Amino acid sequence: MHRIVAERYLENPEVVIEFGLENIKRWQRQGVDCEDFRMWENILRFDPQRLMGTLCGTSEEAVRLRQSSPFAGLIPEDIRRQVLATTL
């Protein structure tokens, strides 16, 4: 799923960054927060190189961060279902 997010980022980085930051802000306003959200926020604001590594990487940190992804809702539901159907 995050490879699709990475593709979207390459096509339009500003939209993907803003989407992720807005999700984090909304969740924090709702009282949901964690260290991973703060890490995502730093990556989105200051480190686009690290963003691609986090989206596509196999490191323990990348895998962990993807578990609290700020990109929920970015991929249309029909595409999300197709991806899930091919990976299950």
N, C-alpha and C positions, 0 to 999 in steps of 0.2 A: 504494500500500500504506500509506503514511504518513497518508494522509487517513483511512483506517479507524482507525489508531492515534489520530489526533486526535479522531475521533468517540468512540472508547472513553474517551479522556481527558475529554471533556466529560461523558460519562455517569458516570464513576467515576475522578476524578483520582488518588486515593490508590493505587488498584490499578495504574494505568499507571505512576505514578512509582516505586512499590516494585518493580514488575516490571523496569523499566529499570535501577534501581540494583542489584538482585540479579544481573542478567545481568553488569553491569560488574564487580561484586565477584567473581563466579565466574570470569570470564575473567582477571581480575588474579591470582587465586589460582592459576590454571593457567599463569601466566607470560605471558599475552597482555595487552599494554597499549600505549596510544598517547596522544598529546596529545588526539585527538578524544574518547577515553573520558573524560578529565579535563574537557573542555569539556561533554560530555553530563552528567556528574555535577553540575557547577555549575549547568547549566540546570535539571536535574531537582530539585535541592535548593533553589534560590534564585530562579528566574526563570520562573514559569509563563507569563507573557506571551511571553517569548522562545521557550518550548517550542512554542507554537502556530505562531509564525513559522518555527521550524526545521522543524516537521513539514510545513507547507503552503507555505512560501515558495519563491521562485525565486532568491534571492540565491546567489552563489557559495558562501558559507559554509554555507547551509542545504543545498544540494545535496551539498556535500562531507561534511557531518556525517551526512546520511542514508546515505552509503556505509558508515559504521561504526555503524549503528543499534544501540542496546541493546534493541530491541524484537523481536529474533528469537524466534519461538515464541509471541508474543502472539496472533497471528491464527491461527485454526484452519486446518489444512491444506486443507480443502475450499474455504474462502473464498479462501485464498491462490491456489489453482489457478484458481478462477474469475476472479480479478482478472488473473492472468498470462495467461489465455487471451484475455481481452478487450483486453489491451494489446499483444499480440504481432502 
